[in-house]
Amino acid sequence: MVGLDFTEIDKTVIKYTEFISKLVEPEKIYFIHFQQSLDIPDEVKQEIYDNSQPFDEILREEMISSVKEHFSSYENFEIEYLVAEGSRLGQALHWSKIKETDLFILGRKKEKISGVFLTRFTRRSRCSVLIVPQKAELNLENILLCNDYSNNSELAFERILNMANLVPGVTIYSQHIYAVPTGYHKSGKSFDTIAGIMKNHSKKRHSEFLEKFPDIKAQVIPLYTLDKNEQPAKLINKTAESLQANLIVLGAKGMSYTSSLFLGSFAERLIRLQTDAPVLVVKSKDQVFGVFEAIKNL
């Protein structure tokens, strides 16, 4: 499902949707526009749009026109266009659930309100979310995986491998951010000594992580970053900039059954940052669905 708002970023979002669709070959693509109200007086509508059609049909035709202009291979995919009336957040959550969406693609603008919506939607959605900024490039040469070696990182890695294995020359940088535990001084060891121990532990866990994926075709390069200031999101963004990463990928925070419901502060801070690379937040839709059903039955 792809959100369009008839602004300049739609061009980038549509082109990126085509780029991703050629790799993952979705069963169906929904383009959707959210309109607070479709109740516009006919005289106003005719003056603005020079058209007597129902307003939702005008908006749908505008979406179709944009897709045909920027999605050159649109005829190769089954596409449906939706116009939803009401709040953007509520309707995005509703339609992604109704259509059993696996991935929701949204554009990121520089306005603060855009970041608020993206954070709220990604936090509450059942599906994975791909956030596409204006400067997104149509390639996957360098992918940055935020890896905490959890089940969710495994899921995220599995998803991007499905794409990366199809594209020659892809490099996946697996970045693990580690920190020195509070109260380390009680051990009698120095900060640097403890940091070295934590890094060696991270290296061991990374080797164990890769053993779970025997069919890796892409090059995987581990990165181990010491976080001294408790700002992992900024460290990830800095790494992405230095590597000129084309995509930042992370799994929903945590290791428990309910973890896909919650992003965690790290993911939310990363989403709010104005990254030049798209950000993919991977969720297990089946887990999230099971949690919601359990809550409903309490």
C-alpha positions as CSV (number, residue, x, y, z in Angstrom):
1,M,0.0,0.0,0.0
2,V,1.4,3.4,-1.0
3,G,0.3,6.7,0.4
4,L,0.0,9.7,-2.0
5,D,-0.8,13.3,-1.1
6,F,-0.4,15.1,-4.4
7,T,2.7,17.0,-3.4
8,E,6.2,16.9,-5.0
9,I,7.3,13.8,-3.0
10,D,4.7,11.6,-4.8
11,K,7.1,11.4,-7.8
12,T,9.8,9.9,-5.6
13,V,7.5,7.6,-3.8
14,I,6.0,6.2,-7.0
15,K,9.3,5.7,-8.6
16,Y,10.7,3.9,-5.5
17,T,7.5,1.8,-5.4
18,E,8.2,0.6,-8.9
19,F,11.9,-0.1,-8.0
20,I,10.9,-2.2,-5.0
21,S,8.0,-3.9,-6.8
22,K,10.3,-5.2,-9.5
23,L,12.3,-7.0,-6.8
24,V,9.6,-8.4,-4.5
25,E,6.9,-8.8,-7.1
26,P,3.8,-8.0,-4.9
27,E,0.5,-9.7,-5.5
28,K,-1.2,-6.3,-5.5
29,I,-0.4,-2.7,-5.1
30,Y,-2.8,-0.2,-3.5
31,F,-2.3,3.5,-4.0
32,I,-4.3,5.5,-1.5
33,H,-5.0,9.1,-0.8
34,F,-6.4,10.4,2.5
35,Q,-8.8,13.3,2.4
36,Q,-10.2,14.8,5.6
37,S,-13.5,15.5,3.9
38,L,-15.0,14.7,0.5
39,D,-17.9,17.1,1.0
40,I,-17.1,20.0,-1.3
41,P,-19.9,22.2,-2.7
42,D,-20.3,21.7,-6.4
43,E,-19.8,25.3,-7.3
44,V,-16.4,25.3,-5.4
45,K,-15.4,22.0,-7.0
46,Q,-16.2,23.2,-10.5
47,E,-14.3,26.5,-10.0
48,I,-11.2,24.7,-8.6
49,Y,-11.2,21.5,-10.7
50,D,-13.4,22.5,-13.6
51,N,-15.1,19.2,-13.1
52,S,-18.6,18.1,-12.0
53,Q,-17.5,14.5,-11.1
54,P,-17.7,13.3,-7.5
55,F,-14.7,14.5,-5.6
56,D,-13.4,11.0,-4.8
57,E,-13.4,10.2,-8.6
58,I,-11.4,13.4,-9.3
59,L,-8.8,12.4,-6.7
60,R,-8.7,8.8,-8.0
61,E,-8.1,10.0,-11.6
62,E,-5.3,12.3,-10.4
63,M,-3.6,9.3,-8.7
64,I,-4.0,7.2,-11.8
65,S,-2.4,10.0,-13.9
66,S,0.6,10.3,-11.5
67,V,1.2,6.6,-11.4
68,K,1.1,6.3,-15.2
69,E,3.6,9.2,-15.5
70,H,6.1,7.9,-12.9
71,F,5.6,4.1,-12.9
72,S,6.6,3.0,-16.3
73,S,5.9,-0.7,-15.8
74,Y,2.6,-0.2,-14.0
75,E,0.8,-2.5,-16.5
76,N,2.8,-5.4,-15.2
77,F,1.2,-5.2,-11.8
78,E,-2.3,-5.5,-10.4
79,I,-3.1,-2.0,-9.0
80,E,-6.0,-0.5,-7.2
81,Y,-6.7,3.1,-6.3
82,L,-8.4,4.1,-3.0
83,V,-9.6,7.4,-1.7
84,A,-10.2,7.4,2.1
85,E,-12.2,10.0,3.9
86,G,-11.2,10.9,7.5
87,S,-8.1,11.4,9.5
88,R,-4.9,10.2,7.8
89,L,-3.7,8.1,10.8
90,G,-7.0,6.4,11.4
91,Q,-7.6,5.7,7.7
92,A,-4.1,4.4,7.1
93,L,-4.4,2.0,10.0
94,H,-7.9,0.9,8.9
95,W,-7.1,0.3,5.3
96,S,-3.8,-1.4,5.9
97,K,-5.7,-3.8,8.1
98,I,-8.6,-4.3,5.8
99,K,-6.4,-5.0,2.8
100,E,-4.0,-7.2,4.8
101,T,-1.1,-5.1,3.8
102,D,2.4,-6.5,4.1
103,L,4.3,-3.3,3.4
104,F,3.1,0.4,3.6
105,I,5.2,2.9,1.7
106,L,5.1,6.5,2.8
107,G,7.0,9.7,1.8
108,R,8.9,11.7,4.3
109,K,8.8,15.5,4.0
110,K,10.8,18.0,6.0
111,E,7.8,19.3,7.9
112,K,7.7,18.4,11.6
113,I,4.1,17.2,11.3
114,S,5.2,14.6,8.7
115,G,7.6,13.1,11.3
116,V,4.8,12.9,13.9
117,F,2.5,11.0,11.6
118,L,5.2,8.6,10.4
119,T,6.1,7.8,14.0
120,R,2.6,7.3,15.2
121,F,1.6,5.2,12.2
122,T,4.7,3.0,12.3
123,R,4.3,2.5,16.0
124,R,0.7,1.3,15.6
125,S,0.6,-0.4,12.2
126,R,0.5,-4.2,11.9
127,C,2.6,-4.2,8.8
128,S,6.1,-3.3,7.9
129,V,6.6,0.3,6.9
130,L,9.0,1.9,4.3
131,I,9.7,5.6,4.7
132,V,11.0,7.2,1.5
133,P,12.7,10.7,1.7
134,Q,12.9,13.1,-1.2
135,K,16.5,12.2,-1.9
136,A,16.0,8.4,-2.1
137,E,18.1,6.7,-4.7
138,L,16.8,3.9,-6.9
139,N,19.5,1.3,-5.9
140,L,20.5,-1.0,-3.1
141,E,24.2,-0.9,-3.4
142,N,24.7,-0.3,0.3
143,I,22.2,-1.5,2.9
144,L,22.6,-0.7,6.6
145,L,21.0,-3.2,9.0
146,C,20.5,-2.1,12.6
147,N,21.3,-5.4,14.3
148,D,20.8,-6.2,17.9
149,Y,20.9,-10.0,17.2
150,S,17.2,-10.4,18.3
151,N,14.5,-12.4,16.6
152,N,13.3,-9.1,15.0
153,S,16.8,-8.4,13.6
154,E,16.7,-12.0,12.1
155,L,13.4,-11.2,10.5
156,A,14.7,-7.9,9.1
157,F,17.8,-9.6,7.8
158,E,15.8,-12.3,6.1
159,R,13.6,-9.8,4.4
160,I,16.4,-7.7,2.9
161,L,18.3,-10.9,1.9
162,N,15.3,-11.7,-0.3
163,M,16.0,-8.5,-2.2
164,A,19.8,-8.3,-1.9
165,N,20.3,-11.8,-3.3
166,L,18.6,-10.7,-6.5
167,V,20.9,-7.6,-7.1
168,P,24.5,-8.2,-7.9
169,G,27.1,-6.2,-5.9
170,V,25.0,-5.5,-2.9
171,T,26.8,-5.0,0.4
172,I,24.9,-5.3,3.7
173,Y,26.5,-3.5,6.6
174,S,25.4,-5.1,9.9
175,Q,25.8,-2.5,12.6
176,H,25.6,-3.5,16.2
177,I,25.8,-0.7,18.8
178,Y,27.1,-1.7,22.2
179,A,27.7,0.1,25.4
180,V,29.6,-0.3,28.6
181,P,27.3,-1.4,31.4
182,T,26.5,1.0,34.2
183,G,28.6,0.3,37.3
184,Y,31.5,-1.2,35.4
185,H,33.9,0.4,37.8
186,K,32.9,-2.1,40.5
187,S,34.6,-4.8,38.5
188,G,38.0,-3.2,39.0
189,K,38.5,-3.1,35.2
190,S,38.9,0.1,33.2
191,F,36.4,1.5,30.8
192,D,38.5,0.5,27.7
193,T,38.9,-3.0,29.0
194,I,35.1,-3.5,29.5
195,A,34.5,-1.9,26.1
196,G,36.9,-4.5,24.6
197,I,35.0,-7.3,26.3
198,M,31.7,-6.0,25.0
199,K,33.0,-5.7,21.5
200,N,34.4,-9.3,21.5
201,H,31.0,-10.5,22.7
202,S,29.4,-8.6,19.9
203,K,31.7,-10.3,17.3
204,K,30.8,-13.7,18.7
205,R,27.1,-13.0,18.5
206,H,27.5,-11.8,14.9
207,S,29.1,-15.0,13.9
208,E,26.3,-17.0,15.5
209,F,23.8,-14.7,13.8
210,L,25.1,-15.4,10.3
211,E,25.2,-19.2,10.9
212,K,21.4,-19.0,10.8
213,F,21.5,-17.9,7.1
214,P,23.4,-20.4,5.0
215,D,22.4,-19.0,1.6
216,I,23.8,-15.5,1.8
217,K,24.9,-14.2,-1.7
218,A,25.4,-10.6,-0.8
219,Q,28.5,-9.4,1.0
220,V,27.9,-8.8,4.7
221,I,30.3,-6.6,6.6
222,P,29.9,-6.3,10.4
223,L,30.3,-2.9,12.2
224,Y,30.7,-2.6,15.9
225,T,30.1,0.8,17.4
226,L,30.6,1.9,21.0
227,D,27.8,4.2,22.2
228,K,29.2,6.5,24.9
229,N,26.3,9.0,24.9
230,E,23.2,6.8,24.6
231,Q,22.3,8.2,21.2
232,P,22.2,5.1,19.0
233,A,19.8,6.7,16.4
234,K,22.3,9.4,15.7
235,L,25.1,6.9,15.4
236,I,23.2,4.9,12.9
237,N,22.4,8.0,10.9
238,K,26.1,9.1,11.0
239,T,27.1,5.6,9.7
240,A,24.5,5.7,7.0
241,E,25.8,9.1,5.8
242,S,29.5,7.9,5.8
243,L,28.6,4.7,3.9
244,Q,26.2,6.5,1.6
245,A,23.7,3.9,2.5
246,N,20.8,3.4,0.1
247,L,18.5,1.8,2.7
248,I,18.4,1.6,6.5
249,V,16.7,-1.5,7.9
250,L,15.6,-2.4,11.4
251,G,13.3,-4.8,13.1
252,A,10.6,-3.8,15.6
253,K,12.2,-3.4,19.1
254,G,12.5,-6.3,21.5
255,M,12.6,-10.1,21.7
256,S,9.3,-10.9,23.2
257,Y,6.1,-12.1,21.5
258,T,4.5,-8.7,21.9
259,S,7.6,-6.8,20.7
260,S,6.2,-6.1,17.2
261,L,3.6,-3.8,18.8
262,F,6.2,-1.4,20.0
263,L,9.0,0.4,18.2
264,G,11.1,1.5,21.2
265,S,12.8,4.8,21.6
266,F,15.6,4.0,19.2
267,A,13.4,3.3,16.2
268,E,11.2,6.3,16.9
269,R,14.2,8.6,17.1
270,L,15.6,7.2,13.9
271,I,12.3,7.8,12.1
272,R,12.2,11.4,13.3
273,L,15.7,12.1,11.9
274,Q,15.9,13.6,8.4
275,T,17.8,10.8,6.9
276,D,18.6,10.8,3.2
277,A,18.2,7.1,2.9
278,P,14.8,5.3,3.1
279,V,14.1,3.6,6.4
280,L,12.5,0.1,6.4
281,V,10.9,-1.0,9.7
282,V,10.2,-4.7,9.5
283,K,7.4,-6.3,11.5
284,S,6.0,-9.8,11.8
285,K,2.4,-9.3,10.7
286,D,1.4,-12.7,12.1
287,Q,2.7,-11.9,15.5
288,V,1.1,-8.5,15.7
289,F,-2.2,-9.9,14.5
290,G,-2.1,-12.5,17.3
291,V,-1.4,-9.9,19.9
292,F,-4.2,-7.7,18.8
293,E,-6.6,-10.6,18.9
294,A,-5.5,-11.6,22.4
295,I,-6.0,-8.1,23.6
296,K,-9.5,-8.0,22.1
297,N,-10.5,-11.2,23.9
298,L,-9.4,-10.0,27.4
